[in-house]
């Protein structure tokens, strides 16, 4: 696969998704009950309609029930979610085995109704130690496996979960006994800011290490990760999730809290820098050195509209995903990503010298340096 478009609530999502799939800029879609209703509403096609569109294009279809999102503190943007009948008791109640199993049963029935694979829901984990939450995640996995032996499985955690070192490895080893053909992994971010805070090297490397472990027997998809899923691609992931808005590119409770609409800014993705820049910064870079600016944008012109900006981002991400994914072995995947980061570093050095003050070293670190540190920490642990 490579790149899956996460679901979104924006008007126009269906058309944008179709354009990405038809244009060869994505390999499938991950639908969500937070964004897509079971019954068509104004400007919102139902899940069956979207599923048919994705399937008819020959692309991969996934429906993630998002239980790990629902259970995050503060999440209240559930107007669409509540149209789904996914719970035997109160929404979010997994307090006894019968309710837990009924939730899995209803999720599977919904997924099968739109011909999506059975993907077992999970809970958000803050620790890899034995706690009620880690037990609940195992119980959900076992319930899914018991109902469908070939059920896909999910694992979602915060930075403290993914940074747990040997404790994380032991817990993942227990989950691996479910022998799922596909795993959907999610890093839950503290904030909905983009780029995300990736300064916890242990957590970022822990996610990559988990991908490596699970990918030896299963396909692995890293949801809502965008450019920051590239270390996981180097570790053996088969696909990452992304899209056109922040909530598609990272997972955070803040993205699922009711709020009024924000200001739309036409950011400009510079593929070589693996970063999106504000329009004024992109224009300043263009004015300072047009040929360099074009090269940093992968020779794409400055976007004239939002559609071109969306396409520019997906094209930049897709090309780098497949540069890594196309390598023949583990070592070469890591080395190819090192090359990509080296190219980005060189690009940032030139850009910083051209427009000092408009771009900063701190921004460079947010976009690439911290991810490079995570890759190297993972590589050291793997002897690469």
N, C-alpha and C positions, 0 to 999 in steps of 0.2 A: 504494500500500500504506500504509505508515505505521509500524506496530509489529509486529515479529516476536518471538515468544517463543523464547529460546535454550533448548537442551536442559538438563535437570537430572537429577541422580541421586536426588533426594528421593522417598521413598515418597509416592505421591499425585500425582506429576507429570502422569500422563495425565489424571486427573480435573480437575486444576486447569487444564491446557491446554484441555481441552474446554470448561470453564466460561468461560474467557477468550474463546475463539473464538465460542461460542454467545452470549455476552453482549455481543458487539460491542466488546470491549476489546482485541482484537488482530486482526491481519490474516493471520497465518500463523505458521509455526514453522520454526526451524533445528535440525535433528537433528544429533547428534554421536556418533561411535563411542566417546567417553569416557563417555557416559551411557546410551546405548541399545544393547542387544546385538542380534546378528543372529538369535538364537534366544531365545524367551521364557524368562525365569527368574522365580523367585518375586518378586512385586511389581514386575517389570520387563517390560513388554510389549516385543516385538521391534520392529525398525524398520519392518517391513511393516505391523504393526498400527497403529502411530502414524501412518505415512504414509497409510494408508487413512482413518483418522479425520480427519486434517487435510484431505485431498483431498475427502472426502465432505461436509465442512462448507463447501466452496467457497473454502477459504483457500489461501494460497501455501505450498508445501512446498520446503524447501531441505535438503540434507544436506551439511554441511561436514566434510570428512575430517579437518580439524584437524592437518594435517602441521606447520604452523607452531607449533602448541602442543606436539606431541610432541617437537620438536627444541629446545625451550627448556631451558636448564640446570636440572637438578634434577627435572624432571618424571618421576614414577614411579608415578602412579596409573593403571596401564594394565591392570588386571585385565579390565575390559570391553573395552577397546581390543584386547587380544590375542586376543579371540574373532573379530575380523575378519581376513580374509586379504587384506591390502592391499599386501603387499610380496613382490617376487620373490626378494629376498635377506633379509638380516637386517633386523629392524625399524629403520627410519630410514636405511637405507643408500642414498644417492643418488650413490655415488662414481663411477659410470660411466653413459654414456647409456642403455645397455640396462636397467639397474636403474631409472633415472629414468622411462623410458618405460613400463616394466612397472608401476611404481607408479601412474602416471596411468591406464593401461589398466584396472587393477583397481579403482581408485576410480570410474571412469566406469561399469564394469560393475555395481558395487554400486549406484550412484545410479540407473542405468537399471532395475535390478531392482525398485526401489520407486517407479518413475515420477517420480523427482526429476530436475531439470535437471542436466546434466553441469557441475559446478563444479570447475575445475582447482585442485589443491592448490598451496600455495606454502610457502616457508621463511621463518623470522623474520629480518628484516633490521635490523642495527644501524647501517648506513651506506648512503647512496645513491651512494657512489662505486663504481667498478668493483672488485669483490672477488669471490672465489669464490662467496659467498652471493648477491650480486646477479646474477651470471651464472647460478647455479642457478635463481633465480626466473624469469629470462627463459627458460631452457631448459625449465622446467616449463610455462610459458605457451605456448611454441611447440609443445611436444609435445601439449598439450591442443587447441590450435587446429588442429594437423595431423590429429588424430584426429576432431575434431568442429569444423567451421568456426564453429558457433554456440555453442561452449562458453563458459560463464561463466568469469571469471577472478578470482583472489584477490590481495590485496596486504596484507602484515602487517609492521609495523615498530615498533621501540621509539621513545622520544622523540628519540633522537639521529638516527634515520632521518627522522622527520617534520619535524625542525627544520633540515634541510640546505639550505633555501633554494633557490637557483638550481640546485644539484646535484640536489636532489630533483625539481625541475620538469623537468630534462633527462631524468632516469631515467624519470619517469612518461610523458614524451613518447615514449620508446622503447617502453614497455609498451603505450601507447595504440595503437600500430600493429597490435596483435593484433585490434583492432576488435571487442572482446567486447560482446555486447548488455547484459551486466550485470557489474558489478564488486562484489566483497565486500571491504571495507576494514576493517582492524583496527588499533587502537592497542594495543600491548602495554605494559601498565603495569608499573612496577617492583615494586609491592606489591599485595596483594589487599585493602588497606584501602578502605573505602567511606565517604564519597566519595573518589574517586581524587585523586591529586596532579595538578592541572592547572596548576601554577604555571609550567610551561615554555610561555610564550605563543607562542614561535616554533613549537614542535611542534604545539600545538593549532591555530594558524592555518595551519600547513603542511598538516595533514590537511584542513581546510576548503578550502584552495586546491586541493588535489588533487581533492576532490569536485567543485569547480566545473569544473575542467578536464575530468574524465572525464564529468561529467553532460551536457556539451554533445552527446555522441554516444551515451551509454549510461545505463541505470539504475544507480544506486549505492546499495548497502546498507552501512550502517556497523554492524558487528557489535559486540555486547557494549558498548553505549555509554550506554543509559538517558538520563537528563536531560542528560548530557554530550555527547550526540550532536545536541543542538539547533542548535549553530552549523553543523554539517554539513547539517542540514535546511535552514537558511537559505541555505546555499551550493548547494543543489540536490539533496541526497540524497533518495531515494524512501522509505527506511525505515531505522529503527534497530532494534537488537536489545536485549532486556532480559528481565526475568523477576522472580522473587520472591526470589532469593538473590544474594549478591555475585558468585559465579562466573558468573552469567548476565548481570550488569550491567557487568562489566569483564573484560578478558583479562589474566591474570597467571600466571606459572609457579606461584606459591604456591597457586593454586586447583586445581592438578593434581598436588599432592604428597600422598601418603597421610598421613592423620592421623585421630585419633579425633573423634567428633562434638563439636560445640561447644554452648554454651548458646543456647537459642532465646529471643530477645527480640522482643516484639511492638511493633516500631517503628510510629510513626504518621506517615504522609506528609501533609505540608501543601503542597498544590499551589501555592498562591500563593507560598510561600517556596521552592518547588522543592527541598524538603529533607524528609528523614525525621527525626523527633525521637524521643528516648527516651520511653518511656511516662510517666516521672515529669515530664519537661519538658512533654509535651503536657497532662498533667493540671494542672500548675501554670499553664500558659497559659490553660487552660479556667477555672480557678478565678479568675484575675486579671481576665479579661474574656471571658465566654462568647460574646458576639456577635462580637467580633473573632476569637476562636479558631475559631469556626465558619466565618467568612468565609475565614480562612487555610487551612482544610481544604476549601475549595470547598463549604461547607455540608454536608459529610458529618459524621455523628456519630462520636464516638470509637469505634474498632472494638471489638466485643465478642469477637471470635475471630480466629484467624489468617486464615481465609478472607476476612473483611471487610477485614483489613489488606492482604492481597494485592490485593483488588479496588480498594481506595482508591488504592494506588500506581499500578496500571495505569490507572485512570480519570484520575488527575491527569496522568500522562505522556501518555496518548493524546490528551487534549484539547489539550495544548500542542503536541504534534507536529502535529495537524491544524490548529491555528490558523496555524502557520507554513506548513505544506504547502499550505494552501488559498489562500494569497496568489497573485495572478496573475502576478507577475514577480519577478525577482531582487531589485530594490530593495525591493519591498514585503515580501518574506520577511524580509530583514534588518531592516527597520523594525518589523515585527511582533514579532520576537524582542527587539529593543530595548525595545519596550513591555512585553513579558513580564518582562524583567529589571528595568525600572523599577518594575513592580508588586511584584516580589519585594523590591527594595531598600526600597520604602516599607513593605512588610509586616515586613521584618526590623527596620527602625528602630522600629516600634511594639512589636514583640515584645521587642526588647532593652531597651526602656525599662520594660516591664512586669515582666520577670523577670530583672533583672541578676544575673549570676553563673551562672544556669542555662543561659543562652545567651551566646555571646561573638561579638565581631566577627570573630575568627579563623574561627569556624564559618561565619559569613555569607560570608566570602571563599572558603572551600572550596566552598560550595554554589553561589554565583552570581558573586561579584566576579571571580574568575579566569577563569571562562568568558566573562564580559562583556568582559574585556580581550582575550581571544582573538578574540571576534567583532569588536571594533573594530579590532584589528590586521589581521584579514582584510579588513574593510570598507575600511580605508585603502589596502591593497594593490590592491583592486579599484576604487578610486575611488568608494566608496559612502558 
